[in-house]
Amino acid sequence: MTLRGKGPTLVGVLWFETILCMIVLALRIYTRTVIRRSTGWDDLLLIVTWVLMVAFAALCTASAHHGMGVHAGELGVEDTTQGMLLLLVGQSVIAISMGLSKCAVAAFLMRIVVKKWHKLFLWFWNISIMALSILLAITVFAQCTPVQSIWDSRVPSNGCSLNLTIMATIMCAWSAVLDFVLALFPWVALWNLNMKKKEKYTICLSLSLGIFAGICGVIRTTGLDALTQSTDYLYATTDSVMWTMSELTTTIVCVSIPALRPLYRSIRGNLSSNDASNYNDLPPYGKSSGGRSGGRSGGRSAKPTFAMDTVTTTTVHGKDFDNMSGGSGRNEEQGDDTDTRHILQHPLPHSTGIYQVNEVRISYEDRRPSYGVTSENMPSIPVKTRHHI
């Protein structure tokens, strides 16, 4: 059957968004494997999500060829039966895909956050959304007995023990809430982390676009009740399917934007090939994002870069108290050998007259920019010297 009614629009939207996600994911995987040389669970989850997305688009396209998007009065029984079966399989597939996409966003954030309650918070949402996704996928075919009566009106039903609409409403509402949570959570979790502001804003702003995914979810949820009151299911479901695909597309694009920043900088020529391969925008996988400075950070062995803080306290002793002065200063540059020799050449602990006492405190701090790694100062070592003025 040729596409009719809303069929052409449905198929066009589904495949446009599928191809868009394919391009974004291809760039993401290239960045992870070639530039950063570090892939992880969020990448794998997004790939599986996209594969299921393709399956959903293919099933809905086949359903459209059997009458999806066309009023029931214009369809024969056989086309309606085939169209319903293909659509129901697609609904089970997209339910799992939707849950995996949210888990991918949470997995991305768990690479960065360091606080235990942040990780537990994200795990709670992961488990809850996947539980609902699996339950919805099962309910699609377990709602009535015999199962064939769900898509074939010629098979009498013995009753439906599960209400698919209620289950779908709970799932869609929870998914929409999670979109808003994941859009706002980075501003709370990442705000005080020791990371470059530009990277922080890139992650927070890109994930904040997930609000649009939440809006799609709200629109989709509000339209579910009308489906139960309609006997024209293949036509009435068309808009809901397009909103579902748009929510999924928005989620994939939003979570991929931060991962594409190394590629953008590499294209701009701001990174050498060596810098690009070691771009430290996120800690590599397999290691906690937190850690001690100067050790193995994020699974990669690296020598810490230290800066020296010098605090000098000067006290002048003598008979003329008008000349007594005290002060302190901070110098972030390391002292040279001349300063050391100057101190050592004038011990004079028993000299009379005016002399100067210098107290120098030296501390070392790891100033490497990294996500989730707080700087750790080594204990300062006071050094007192004095010499004649």
KOLDOMAR-962042 format. One line per 4 residues: for each residue x, y, z of N, C-alpha, C. Coordinates in pm, whole numbers, m for minus. Example, Ala and Ser with C-alpha at 12.3 -4.5 7.8 and 13.67 -1.06 7.14 Angstrom:
2
1319:m569:780:1230:m450:780:1320:m330:780; 1285:m225:708:1367:m106:714:1290:3:787
This chain:
389
84:m119:0:0:0:0:88:125:0; 50:223:m80:123:349:m81:91:430:44; 182:519:79:162:602:198:49:701:174; m39:711:273:m151:803:263:m172:873:396
m256:974:397:m288:1045:520:m165:1107:583; m142:1072:709:m24:1123:780:99:1036:757; 85:933:678:195:840:655:322:905:603; 315:988:497:438:1051:447:507:1140:550
427:1217:625:485:1302:729:552:1218:837; 483:1112:879:537:1023:981:671:963:938; 676:907:821:798:843:772:910:945:754; 876:1063:703:977:1168:685:1040:1211:816
955:1233:918:1006:1274:1050:1092:1165:1111; 1044:1042:1107:1118:931:1169:1257:914:1110; 1268:916:979:1398:890:916:1488:1013:917; 1431:1132:915:1514:1252:929:1583:1252:1065
1506:1224:1170:1563:1225:1305:1658:1107:1326; 1629:996:1263:1719:881:1273:1854:911:1208; 1851:972:1091:1975:1007:1020:2052:1115:1096; 1979:1212:1153:2043:1317:1233:2118:1255:1350
2054:1163:1420:2119:1096:1533:2238:1013:1487; 2227:952:1370:2338:873:1316:2460:961:1293; 2440:1080:1237:2551:1172:1211:2615:1217:1342; 2531:1256:1437:2582:1302:1567:2658:1191:1637
2603:1071:1638:2670:959:1704:2799:919:1634; 2800:927:1501:2923:895:1427:3034:992:1465; 3002:1120:1475:3101:1219:1517:3144:1196:1661; 3049:1158:1745:3081:1131:1885:3177:1014:1897
3147:904:1829:3232:785:1837:3369:813:1778; 3375:890:1670:3504:928:1612:3586:1007:1715; 3521:1101:1781:3591:1182:1881:3642:1095:1995; 3558:1003:2041:3597:917:2153:3709:821:2116
3702:763:1999:3798:658:1963:3926:711:1902; 3918:817:1823:4036:867:1751:4102:983:1825; 4023:1079:1870:4082:1198:1932:4111:1174:2080; 4010:1129:2154:4030:1107:2298:4083:968:2329
4054:872:2241:4095:734:2264:4042:680:2396; 3917:711:2423:3855:668:2548:3704:658:2527; 3654:536:2521:3510:514:2508:3457:451:2636; 3327:457:2653:3272:403:2776:3126:365:2764
3063:346:2880:2927:295:2885:2827:389:2822; 2845:518:2836:2748:609:2776:2751:598:2623; 2869:578:2566:2878:560:2421:2809:430:2378; 2832:323:2452:2770:195:2418:2618:203:2430
2571:266:2537:2426:279:2556:2362:360:2444; 2431:464:2399:2376:545:2291:2374:469:2158; 2475:387:2136:2476:306:2013:2359:208:2013; 2338:140:2126:2225:47:2136:2093:122:2121
2086:241:2182:1965:323:2168:1937:355:2022; 2042:391:1948:2023:426:1807:1983:304:1724; 2040:189:1754:2002:66:1681:1853:38:1701; 1806:51:1825:1664:31:1853:1580:141:1787
1638:259:1778:1570:370:1710:1548:338:1563; 1649:281:1499:1637:240:1358:1530:133:1343; 1530:37:1437:1430:m69:1432:1289:m11:1446; 1274:85:1536:1143:149:1555:1099:223:1429
1191:297:1368:1158:370:1245:1119:273:1134; 1190:161:1124:1159:62:1020:1023:m1:1043; 993:m35:1169:864:m97:1201:748:m1:1174; 766:125:1212:660:224:1189:644:254:1040
755:251:967:746:270:822:666:157:758; 695:34:801:619:m81:751:472:m71:790; 448:m23:914:310:m6:959:238:100:876; 312:206:839:252:311:756:212:258:619
289:163:568:254:102:439:130:12:451; 96:m23:576:m26:m101:598:m139:m15:654; m120:115:655:m232:201:693:m212:290:814; m97:288:878:m77:379:991:m81:523:940
m156:607:1009:m174:745:966:m297:763:879; m371:655:857:m492:657:774:m611:618:862; m726:679:841:m845:648:919:m887:503:896; m943:444:1002:m978:301:1000:m1081:269:892
m1169:364:863:m1272:340:763:m1216:320:624; m1094:361:600:m1033:349:468:m946:224:456; m941:144:561:m851:28:563:m929:m102:568; m871:m205:510:m927:m338:520:m881:m405:649
m945:m516:682:m914:m587:806:m769:m637:806; m723:m689:695:m588:m743:688:m483:m634:707; m503:m520:641:m408:m410:658:m408:m358:801; m526:m347:859:m535:m302:998:m463:m397:1092
m482:m526:1070:m417:m627:1155:m265:m619:1144; m213:m614:1023:m68:m606:1003:m12:m474:1056; m83:m366:1030:m38:m235:1079:m33:m229:1230; m134:m287:1297:m137:m289:1443:m24:m373:1501
1:m490:1442:107:m577:1493:243:m509:1482; 271:m450:1369:399:m381:1350:413:m263:1446; 305:m190:1468:310:m75:1559:333:m119:1702; 268:m228:1745:286:m277:1882:429:m325:1907
487:m393:1809:628:m434:1822:716:m310:1833; 686:m210:1751:763:m86:1757:751:m16:1891; 633:m21:1952:614:42:2083:696:m28:2190; 707:m158:2183:792:m231:2278:939:m193:2260
981:m181:2136:1120:m147:2106:1153:m6:2154; 1066:89:2126:1096:228:2162:1090:249:2313; 1013:167:2385:1010:177:2530:1147:147:2589; 1211:41:2539:1347:6:2586:1446:113:2542
1433:160:2420:1525:262:2368:1517:390:2449; 1396:428:2488:1379:550:2567:1449:538:2702; 1434:423:2767:1500:403:2896:1651:404:2883; 1704:342:2779:1849:339:2759:1906:478:2733
1831:561:2663:1881:697:2635:1897:778:2763; 1802:762:2857:1814:833:2985:1931:779:3066; 1951:647:3059:2064:587:3130:2197:636:3073; 2201:661:2943:2324:712:2881:2359:850:2934
2258:934:2951:2282:1068:3007:2333:1056:3150; 2270:970:3229:2313:950:3367:2454:892:3373; 2486:799:3283:2621:741:3280:2725:847:3246; 2690:938:3157:2780:1048:3123:2806:1135:3245
2702:1166:3322:2718:1251:3440:2793:1179:3551; 2776:1048:3562:2845:974:3667:2995:967:3645; 3041:996:3524:3185:1005:3499:3243:1131:3562; 3159:1228:3588:3208:1359:3631:3186:1382:3779
3068:1349:3830:3035:1382:3969:3123:1301:4064; 3146:1356:4182:3233:1291:4279:3161:1259:4410; 3054:1330:4438:2983:1308:4564:2902:1179:4556; 2901:1108:4668:2833:979:4671:2684:994:4647
2624:1097:4707:2479:1112:4693:2441:1148:4550; 2531:1214:4477:2505:1242:4336:2497:1112:4257; 2590:1022:4283:2591:894:4212:2468:810:4249; 2434:808:4378:2316:732:4421:2189:790:4359
2184:921:4351:2070:988:4290:2054:946:4144; 2163:943:4071:2159:903:3931:2126:754:3915; 2177:671:4004:2146:528:3999:1997:504:4024; 1939:582:4114:1795:568:4141:1714:592:4014
1747:699:3942:1674:730:3820:1700:626:3712; 1823:578:3704:1855:474:3606:1770:348:3627; 1770:302:3752:1697:178:3782:1547:196:3762; 1496:310:3807:1351:332:3797:1305:343:3652
1378:417:3570:1334:435:3431:1347:305:3352; 1451:226:3378:1466:100:3307:1361:m2:3351; 1327:0:3480:1222:m91:3529:1089:m59:3462; 1057:69:3453:932:109:3387:935:78:3238
1050:98:3176:1063:71:3032:1039:m77:3001; 1102:m163:3079:1085:m308:3058:942:m350:3086; 884:m294:3194:746:m327:3228:649:m285:3118; 672:m167:3060:586:m120:2951:601:m208:2828
725:m246:2797:749:m332:2680:678:m466:2694; 673:m518:2817:604:m645:2842:453:m627:2837; 406:m515:2895:262:m489:2902:198:m479:2764; 273:m429:2667:220:m414:2531:160:m546:2481
225:m657:2512:177:m787:2463:112:m872:2572; 123:m830:2698:67:m910:2807:m66:m854:2857; m115:m749:2795:m234:m683:2848:m361:m766:2832; m371:m842:2725:m494:m917:2697:m464:m1063:2662
m562:m1147:2680:m553:m1288:2637:m674:m1321:2550; m652:m1398:2446:m522:m1435:2391:m451:m1314:2333; m320:m1322:2322:m240:m1207:2280:m275:m1162:2138; m321:m1254:2053:m354:m1217:1915:m471:m1120:1908
m555:m1122:2012:m672:m1034:2010:m635:m887:2021; m510:m860:2061:m467:m721:2075:m460:m653:1940; m411:m723:1840:m395:m660:1707:m491:m714:1600; m556:m825:1630:m647:m884:1531:m789:m882:1585
m872:m799:1526:m1011:m786:1572:m1093:m911:1544; m1044:m1001:1463:m1116:m1124:1432:m1101:m1229:1542; m1007:m1209:1633:m984:m1302:1744:m1054:m1247:1868; m1152:m1321:1923:m1224:m1272:2042:m1132:m1267:2164
m1150:m1165:2247:m1067:m1146:2366:m1135:m1205:2488; m1056:m1267:2574:m1105:m1321:2702:m1094:m1220:2815; m1051:m1101:2781:m1037:m997:2882:m894:m945:2890; m882:m824:2941:m750:m759:2955:m725:m731:3102
m623:m794:3157:m590:m777:3299:m501:m656:3324; m436:m607:3222:m347:m491:3235:m398:m378:3147; m382:m257:3198:m424:m139:3122:m301:m73:3062; m285:m88:2933:m167:m34:2865:m161:118:2874
m275:183:2868:m277:330:2871:m225:383:3004; m267:321:3114:m220:365:3245:m69:343:3257; m24:226:3212:119:196:3219:199:292:3132; 149:321:3013:219:412:2922:221:554:2978
112:594:3042:106:729:3101:208:744:3213; 220:641:3298:318:645:3407:460:653:3350; 486:568:3251:619:565:3190:652:698:3123; 560:752:3046:586:877:2973:602:994:3069
519:998:3174:529:1106:3272:662:1098:3346; 702:978:3386:830:960:3457:948:998:3366; 937:961:3240:1041:994:3144:1052:1146:3125; 939:1214:3120:940:1360:3104:1000:1427:3227
964:1377:3345:1021:1432:3469:1172:1412:3469; 1217:1294:3427:1360:1265:3423:1433:1357:3326; 1367:1392:3215:1428:1487:3121:1457:1619:3189; 1362:1668:3267:1381:1795:3338:1486:1782:3447
1487:1667:3516:1586:1645:3622:1727:1643:3564; 1746:1569:3456:1879:1560:3395:1921:1691:3330; 1825:1776:3296:1858:1907:3239:1906:2004:3346; 1854:1991:3467:1887:2085:3574:1995:2031:3669
2007:1901:3679:2100:1840:3774:2246:1883:3754; 2297:1894:3630:2437:1935:3613:2471:2069:3677; 2375:2162:3680:2403:2293:3741:2429:2280:3891; 2369:2179:3953:2389:2156:4096:2515:2072:4119
2530:1966:4042:2637:1870:4067:2774:1919:4021; 2779:2000:3916:2907:2039:3857:2953:2178:3896; 2867:2255:3959:2898:2396:3979:3024:2418:4061; 3046:2338:4164:3162:2359:4252:3279:2266:4220
3271:2193:4110:3381:2104:4074:3499:2183:4019; 3619:2127:4038:3741:2189:3991:3759:2156:3842; 3696:2238:3758:3706:2217:3614:3696:2352:3545; 3742:2358:3422:3739:2483:3349:3596:2532:3332
3578:2663:3347:3444:2719:3335:3384:2693:3198; 3467:2701:3094:3416:2681:2959:3362:2539:2944; 3434:2441:3000:3387:2303:2993:3261:2285:3076; 3259:2350:3191:3143:2339:3280:3018:2395:3214
3031:2512:3153:2916:2574:3086:2873:2493:2964; 2970:2435:2893:2935:2354:2776:2848:2235:2816; 2889:2166:2922:2813:2050:2968:2676:2090:3020; 2675:2191:3107:2548:2232:3169:2449:2286:3067
2496:2371:2977:2405:2430:2879:2353:2327:2779; 2442:2238:2735:2398:2138:2637:2297:2042:2699; 2321:1998:2822:2226:1908:2887:2097:1981:2925; 2106:2113:2943:1985:2190:2972:1888:2189:2855
1940:2164:2735:1852:2153:2619:1758:2033:2632; 1789:1946:2728:1700:1833:2755:1562:1877:2800; 1549:2005:2836:1417:2059:2869:1323:2041:2751; 1376:2056:2630:1292:2039:2511:1247:1893:2497
1333:1800:2538:1291:1659:2540:1179:1639:2640; 1190:1708:2754:1084:1700:2854:952:1756:2802; 960:1865:2725:839:1924:2667:775:1825:2570; 857:1760:2489:804:1657:2398:736:1545:2477
798:1508:2589:740:1403:2673:607:1444:2732; 596:1570:2773:470:1620:2830:360:1617:2724; 391:1665:2604:293:1665:2495:249:1522:2463; 346:1432:2461:314:1291:2432:225:1232:2540
255:1266:2667:178:1211:2779:34:1260:2778; 16:1389:2751:m119:1446:2753:m208:1389:2642; m147:1334:2538:m227:1280:2429:m260:1133:2443; m207:1068:2548:m230:924:2561:m374:890:2597
m436:976:2677:m573:947:2720:m669:943:2602; m642:1026:2502:m730:1029:2384:m722:900:2305; m609:828:2318:m594:704:2243:m691:597:2291; m720:596:2421:m811:493:2475:m955:518:2431
m986:641:2401:m1122:675:2363:m1142:670:2212; m1038:636:2140:m1046:635:1994:m1048:493:1941; m1137:470:1847:m1140:341:1778:m1055:344:1651; m993:460:1629:m911:483:1509:m763:484:1551
m719:372:1610:m590:368:1678:m473:398:1585; m470:341:1467:m357:361:1377:m343:508:1335; m452:577:1325:m447:719:1289:m414:805:1411; m478:775:1525:m463:857:1645:m323:846:1705
m256:734:1682:m123:712:1742:m11:784:1667; m37:830:1548:68:886:1462:141:1002:1528; 68:1098:1582:131:1214:1645:214:1173:1767; 162:1080:1846:235:1033:1964:367:969:1925
367:895:1816:490:830:1768:594:935:1728; 551:1040:1660:644:1145:1618:701:1221:1738; 617:1249:1839:666:1316:1959:763:1227:2036; 736:1098:2037:828:1003:2102:965:1006:2036
965:1004:1904:1091:1006:1830:1165:1139:1851; 1092:1248:1860:1155:1379:1882:1218:1387:2020; 1151:1331:2120:1208:1329:2255:1337:1249:2258; 1337:1136:2192:1456:1051:2188:1570:1120:2113
1538:1184:2003:1641:1255:1924:1703:1368:2005; 1619:1446:2073:1669:1557:2154:1764:1508:2262; 1729:1397:2325:1814:1341:2430:1951:1301:2375; 1953:1232:2262:2079:1186:2203:2167:1304:2162
2108:1404:2100:2185:1520:2055:2241:1598:2174; 2158:1619:2276:2202:1698:2392:2320:1633:2465; 2314:1502:2484:2421:1436:2559:2547:1421:2474; 2536:1438:2343:2653:1424:2256:2729:1555:2236
2665:1667:2259:2731:1797:2235:2859:1813:2317; 2860:1786:2450:2985:1801:2525:3096:1711:2473; 3061:1592:2428:3162:1497:2380:3225:1541:2249; 3161:1633:2177:3213:1678:2047:3306:1798:2060
3322:1850:2179:3407:1968:2196:3553:1944:2154; 3615:1829:2188:3752:1806:2140:3761:1806:1988; 3660:1753:1921:3658:1753:1775:3651:1896:1722; 3568:1976:1784:3555:2116:1742:3687:2190:1757
3753:2169:1870:3881:2237:1894:3989:2185:1801; 3984:2057:1772:4082:2000:1680:4065:2057:1540; 3939:2072:1497:3914:2131:1365:3959:2276:1362; 3937:2348:1470:3979:2487:1478:4130:2501:1481
4200:2394:1502:4346:2399:1505:4402:2443:1637; 4320:2441:1743:4367:2484:1873:4438:2374:1949; 4431:2253:1897:4499:2142:1962:4593:2075:1864; 4709:2040:1909:4797:1958:1828:4744:1815:1833
4796:1728:1747:4748:1591:1748:4777:1524:1881; 4887:1561:1945:4919:1503:2074:4826:1554:2181; 4798:1684:2179:4706:1741:2276:4567:1681:2258; 4525:1665:2134:4391:1615:2107:4373:1474:2162
4478:1391:2148:4465:1254:2193:4464:1244:2344; 4508:1350:2413:4512:1347:2558:4422:1454:2617; 4323:1493:2540:4233:1599:2586:4164:1555:2713; 4175:1636:2816:4128:1595:2947:3995:1659:2981
3898:1647:2891:3769:1707:2922:3690:1623:3021; 3712:1492:3023:3646:1405:3117:3742:1296:3159; 3729:1246:3282:3818:1137:3322:3789:1012:3242; 3892:935:3205:3871:812:3130:3790:712:3211
3744:608:3144:3659:510:3208:3741:413:3290; 3670:350:3382:3733:245:3462:3795:297:3589; 3796:430:3607:3852:488:3727:3752:586:3785; 3762:602:3916:3675:700:3980:3715:839:3938
3616:926:3931:3647:1063:3891:3718:1139:4001; 3710:1088:4123:3783:1151:4230:3916:1084:4247; 4004:1146:4324:4134:1084:4345:4227:1180:4414; 4348:1133:4443:4448:1214:4507:4538:1275:4403
4576:1398:4427:4666:1465:4334:4802:1402:4342; 4866:1395:4229:5001:1344:4224:5008:1194:4204; 4890:1126:4203:4889:982:4179:4838:954:4041; 4770:842:4029:4711:808:3899:4574:870:3895
4555:963:3806:4428:1034:3797:4352:988:3676; 4228:937:3702:4142:895:3592:4199:782:3511; 4283:696:3573:4332:579:3502:4450:608:3413; 4504:731:3416:4616:762:3329:4731:809:3416
4848:752:3397:4963:790:3476:5018:922:3426; 5031:1015:3519:5083:1146:3479:5151:1210:3598; 5259:1281:3573:5328:1352:3679:5254:1482:3708; 5229:1512:3837:5155:1634:3868:5237:1758:3840
5169:1862:3804:5233:1990:3784:5214:2072:3910; 5323:2111:3971:5314:2180:4098:5342:2329:4080; 5276:2408:4161:5307:2550:4170:5347:2578:4313; 5433:2675:4334:5483:2701:4467:5427:2832:4519
5366:2827:4637:5320:2947:4703:5422:2985:4809; 5468:3105:4808:5567:3151:4903:5509:3264:4985; 5507:3247:5116:5461:3351:5206:5580:3399:5286; 5614:3524:5277:5730:3580:5345:5685:3675:5453
5730:3650:5576:5701:3739:5688:5829:3808:5728; 5831:3938:5730:5951:4014:5760:5933:4090:5890; 6027:4072:5981:6025:4145:6108:6158:4213:6126; 6159:4341:6156:6282:4417:6174:6295:4449:6321
6408:4406:6381:6433:4430:6523:6543:4535:6536; 6533:4617:6633:6636:4716:6657:6593:4816:6763; 6682:4907:6793:6652:5006:6895:6554:5109:6844; 6560:5137:6716:6473:5238:6658:6343:5171:6615
6241:5175:6705:6117:5104:6675:6036:5172:6568; 6073:5296:6530:6004:5361:6420:6034:5291:6289; 6145:5216:6286:6184:5146:6164:6132:5003:6161; 6057:4964:6268:6006:4827:6272:5891:4814:6174
5893:4707:6097:5786:4685:5999:5758:4537:5989; 5641:4502:5952:5603:4362:5928:5516:4355:5806; 5523:4247:5738:5441:4236:5617:5437:4093:5570; 5356:4071:5478:5344:3939:5416:5315:3958:5270
5359:3868:5194:5334:3875:5049:5324:3736:4993; 5263:3726:4879:5248:3597:4811:5316:3604:4678; 5393:3502:4648:5462:3496:4520:5443:3357:4463; 5388:3349:4346:5361:3219:4287:5474:3170:4200
5587:3238:4201:5701:3192:4124:5803:3131:4218; 5871:3032:4173:5970:2965:4256:6092:3055:4273; 6150:3050:4395:6271:3124:4419:6388:3063:4346; 6488:3145:4311:6602:3091:4238:6719:3067:4332
6829:3021:4277:6946:2989:4359:7005:3112:4425; 6994:3229:4361:7049:3351:4418:6984:3382:4551; 6852:3362:4560:6782:3387:4686:6832:3292:4793; 6854:3166:4757:6901:3068:4854:7040:3104:4905
7130:3140:4815:7266:3176:4856:7263:3300:4944; 7175:3394:4913:7168:3516:4991:7128:3484:5135; 7040:3388:5151:6997:3350:5285:7109:3278:5359; 7175:3186:5291:7276:3104:5357:7403:3180:5390
7430:3288:5319:7554:3361:5341:7545:3459:5457; 7427:3474:5516:7412:3571:5625:7339:3509:5743; 7400:3409:5809:7332:3351:5924:7327:3448:6040; 7443:3495:6089:7458:3597:6191:7352:3591:6300
7336:3479:6367:7231:3471:6468:7257:3555:6590; 7387:3593:6615:7419:3667:6738:7459:3810:6710; 7435:3859:6589:7474:3995:6556:7386:4095:6628; 7445:4212:6653:7369:4320:6716:7326:4420:6611
7240:4509:6649:7192:4610:6556:7060:4567:6495; 7040:4614:6377:6915:4585:6307:6935:4462:6220; 6846:4366:6231:6852:4250:6144:6710:4212:6104; 6704:4138:5998:6575:4102:5939:6553:3951:5948
6434:3912:5991:6399:3770:5999:6296:3741:5890; 6328:3646:5804:6236:3604:5698:6182:3465:5729; 6053:3452:5731:5991:3320:5745:5923:3286:5613; 5971:3182:5550:5920:3143:5419:5845:3011:5432
5721:3011:5388:5643:2886:5388:5622:2843:5244; 5661:2721:5217:5653:2668:5081:5551:2555:5079; 5453:2566:4994:5354:2459:4978:5341:2427:4830; 5309:2303:4805:5294:2257:4667:5148:2222:4642
5101:2263:4528:4961:2239:4493:4951:2185:4352; 4871:2080:4336:4847:2024:4203:4747:2115:4132; 4792:2183:4027:4706:2277:3956:4656:2222:3824; 4666:2090:3802:4619:2035:3675:4469:2046:3667
4414:2095:3555:4268:2097:3539:4216:1958:3516; 4123:1914:3600:4063:1783:3581:3924:1784:3641; 3839:1695:3594:3702:1689:3640:3693:1604:3764; 3630:1660:3865:3604:1583:3983:3723:1562:4071
3839:1622:4044:3958:1605:4125:3988:1736:4194; 3978:1737:4324:4004:1858:4398:4152:1868:4428; 4204:1990:4428:4346:2011:4451:4379:1975:4595; 4493:1917:4614:4537:1877:4747:4671:1941:4775
4680:2021:4881:4804:2090:4915:4889:2002:5004; 5019:2000:4976:5113:1934:5064:5138:2025:5184; 5165:1967:5301:5189:2050:5419:5300:2151:5394; 5277:2274:5436:5378:2378:5417:5491:2359:5516
5611:2394:5474:5731:2377:5556:5788:2515:5587; 5782:2559:5711:5835:2691:5743:5987:2690:5745; 6050:2793:5690:6195:2809:5690:6225:2949:5742; 6294:2959:5854:6326:3089:5912:6474:3120:5889
6503:3239:5842:6640:3286:5826:6645:3432:5869; 6762:3477:5902:6777:3619:5934:6915:3665:5891; 6925:3791:5857:7052:3846:5815:7054:3995:5848; 7173:4049:5852:7193:4189:5887:7138:4279:5779
7082:4389:5816:7038:4490:5721:7139:4605:5719
